[in-house]
């Protein structure tokens, strides 16, 4: 299938500083640099390629993606990068492809609630119905857009500069990220498991929503289920559903996964049995030790594939150590599934 593309000019944005911003972001996200010189920069992401080159009056930018929803994700990313350098230029961006200003972004869908069930392990299982055609084994994570309580929902729309304009202030959506636990194309259903956090906005929404209520789903994003080599995994409760997807999607997988429940109930989350993967449980309440536990095992050997999902500061610590060790980014999945509030 041919790529969909779009390009734009960035007058007044010098190539050199933009190049440094893009390189720093690529390093943080472990993205592949396809080209890097004074004549141009090309970065490969899960969603496609972003390319920059100097022009007479600034910089020209071009994006390539395999489908329109991925193209929208890249537009949002690029406009965000330009905003950090020149907000006025970012607002003035106009893309070469057909305008869709005012419409719901191509990477977003409105879905309706079917049901919410209680699961063991203090999880809630939510079933949504709508367009699930974009979900594959290579794209299992998505962002939920929950309207503020007691206010009519205002959904995002494409702005004149091609970027997604999100409702702000009292109308701002809560945007947590979840893993698709099951996708049922024949029924148009998306099922995900939500760990209950007392006082959490997503928990309150799940416990008070009713069948037929609308909610926004954006994505899906990367971090798929396929693991082709031996796995060494670590996850807190927010990563348990993703571990379940990996076990189901890779029947021939071998290795070990250590799960870190926040309390005794967390260990009861229903995981599928797997003959080749040993699943261990750390002592409840020891999630703060996840990064140290993972790094201790990594330094003792050379795991074929490290899978780590936890709070942002711990994921950052593991990613930094993995990078300093010289190991390849493709041999690890290290992700922040949540961020602690200070």
N, C-alpha and C positions, 0 to 999 in steps of 0.2 A: 504494500500500500504506500502510495506517495506521501511524502511529508506535506504538512500544511505549514506555510511560512508567513512571516510578516516582518517588515523592516520600518525603521524610522530614523530621522535625523535628530541629533542632540546638539543644537547650536549653543556655543559658549561653554560646553563641557569638554575640557581638555582630556585627551585620551590617557595620558600618563597617570593622573590621580584615579581615574575611573578604573584603569587596569589594576592598580594596587588594591582598590576596594573589592573588585571582583575576585582577585587572587586570594585575598584574605578570607573571603566567604567560601571560596572553593576549598581552601585548606581546612576551615572549620567543619565543613560538611563532607570532607573526604571525596571531593568530586574530581573527575579525570580532566586534566588539562590537555586538550588536543593540540593547541598551538599557543605559544607565548613569545612574542617578539615585539619590537617597536612598531612593526607593521600591522599587528593585530593580535587579538586574543580570542580563543574559542574554548568554551568549557562545556563538557558533557555532563548532563544531569540525568536523573531518572526520567524526567519529562521530555528531554530533548536537548538541543544545543542552543547556547547563547553566544553570539559572536559580536565583537567590537572591533572597529578599525578607525584610525584617525581620518578626518576629512578636512576640507579647507577651512570650515568655520567651527570645527569642534570634533564630534565623534559620530559615526554612523553605527547603528545597532541592527542586528538581524537575528531572528529566532526561528528554529526549525523544530517541529514536533510531529509525532505520528498521528495525532488526532486533536480535534478542536478544544477539548477540555484541558488537555495538556498545554496547548498553546496559551490558553488563558492563564494557567498557573505560571508559565514563564513570563507573560506580560506583567503579572502582578509582582513577580520577583524583580524584574528589570526596573519597573517604575519605582519600587521601593529603594533599589540601589541608587537610582538617579536622585531621588528625594533627599538622600543623605548628603549629596553633593550640591544640588541646586533645586530647591523646591519649586521655583518658578518654571524651570525647564521641564520638570516632571509633570507639572500641571498642563504644560503646553504640548506634550507629546501627542502626535497623531500618527496612527498606524496605516500601513499601505493596504491592509485587507478591509473588507466591508465593515462598516460601522455597526455596532450593536448597542450603542448608548441607550441606557434606560432599561435594558432587558436584564433578566436573571443571568448571571455568569454561566458560561458553558460547562464549568466544572462544579456546578451546584444543581441540586434537585430538591423539590419539596416532596416529602414523603409523609404518610399518615401512620399514626400509631395503630397497631393491631391489638397488642396485649403486652402486659408486663407481668412477669412471674418471679417468685422468690426462688433462689437457688441456695444450696448448701454453701457454706463458706462466706456468708454475708454478701452475696452478689445478687443483683437483679438482672433478669434476662428480658431484654426489650426486643420486640418484633415490630419492624416497620414494613410498610408496603409502598412500592413505587418502582421507578426505573432502576434496575440493578445491573444493567447490561455492561457497565464499565468495570465491574468487580471481577478479578481473576486471581489466580494463585500468586501472581506477581504484584498485586495491588490490593492489600487487605486492610490498610489503615485509612480512616476517614475522620473528618471533623464534623461534629454535630453543632448546629446553630440553634440555641435555645432562647426563645424570647423572654424578656424580663417579666416577672410575675405581676399580674394585674394590669398589664398594658397590651394594647393590640400589637400584633407582630408586624414589624417593618423589615422586609427582606433586603439583602444587598442588591445592587444594580451596577451595571457597567457605566463608568463615567466617560466623558469625552476623550480622556487620555488613554482609554482602553483598560484601565485598572479597575478592580472591584472597589466600589464605594460602599463601605459598611455603615450601618446606622450607628450613631454615636450618642453619648450622654445617657439619658434615662432610657433610650431605645436600644442601647447596645446589646448585642447578642452575647450569650455565654458560649465559648467555642472550644470545648474539650475535644480531645482526640481519642478514638476508640478503635478496636480491632473487630473486623467482621468475623463473628464466630461461625455463622452459617450464611450462605447465600443460596437462595432457592429461586432460580430463574423461572421455573415453571409457574410459581406463585407470585413472582415479583416481590419476594420478601428478603429483607436484610435483618439478621439477628445479631445482636451484640450483648455482651455481658458487662455490667457496670458494677464496680466495687462500691459498696455503700460507705460514704463518708458523712458522719453526722454533721449537719449544717451545710453540706455541700450543695451548690446550686443544681448540679446534675442529678444528685440523689433526690432532692426535693421535687424536681421536675418529674423524674421517673415514678415517684411514689404518688404524685397527684395528677398526672396526665390521664386522659381518658381515650378510649378507642375513637379514632377519627380525627384527633388533634393533629395539626400539621407541625412539622419540624423540618429544619433545613439540614441537608447532608451535602457536604462538599468533599471533593476528592473523587476517587480514592488516591492514596499516595503509595510510595514504595515500601520497602521492607517486607518482601513477600515471604511465602512459606517454604520455598524450595531450599533445601540444604543438601549438598551433594557429597560432603565429606563428614568425617567424625565431628560431633558437636560437643563443645564444652559450654554449657549455658548457665546463666544466672538471671533471676527475675524476682521482683517483688510482686505484690498482688495485682498491680496494674498490668503486669506482663503475663499473668497466668492464662488469659484467653489466647494470646498469641502463641504461647507454648503449646496449648491444646491444638491450635491449627497446625503447627509444625509437626506434632506427633501424628496427626491424622494424614497429613499430606505427604509424609515420607516414611512409608512402611518399612523400607530397608535401612533406615537411619540407625547409626550406632553412636554411643557416647553417653554423656551424663549431664543432667540438668539439676541445679540446686535452686530450690524455691525458698523465698524468705517471706513468710507470712507476718503481718503486723501483729496478729494475735492468734489464739488457738483456733478460732473459727476459720481463719484463712486457709488452713491446711485441708479443709473439707471441700474445697472447690472441685467439681467433677472433671477430672482429667481422663482422657482415653488411655487404656492400657497400651503399652508398646513393648514388644519383646526385645528390642535392641537398645533401648534408652533407659538408663537407670535414673529414676527421679528421687532425689533426696530432699528432705525438708530441714532447713536450719531452725535453730531455736526461735520460737516466736518472739518478736520484739527486737531482733538483732539486725534489722534492715540497715542501720547505720554502718554496719561492718561489711556490707556487700562488696564495695570496691576493693577493700583490703583482701577479702577472701578470694575474689577473682584474680587479683594481681599476684597473690601468693602462688596460685596454681599456674598462672601464665609463666612466671619466672622459673618455675621448676621444670618446665618442658616447653614444647612448641605445639599447642593445640591446633589441629587442622582448621577449625573454625570456632571462633569465640562469639557467643551470642549473649548480649548483656542489655537488660532493660530495667531502668530504675529511675530514681530522682535525678534531676539535672546535674547537681554538683558531683554526684557519684559517677554518672556517665561521663562527665567532663574529665574527671580524674583518670578513669580507665582509658578513655580515648587518647588522652595526652601520653600516658605511659605506653600504650600500644604503638603510637606514632614514633615515640622516641626509641622504641626497641627496634625500629626498622622493619617491622612486619607490614605486609601489604594491606591496604584498606579493604581490598576485596575479600580478605580472609577473616573479616570480623563484621558483626552487626552490633554497634554500640549506640544505644539511643536513650534519650531522656523522655520518659513517658509522663512525667509530671514535674512540677517545680514547687519547692517548699516556700510558703509565704513567710516573709520575715516579720 
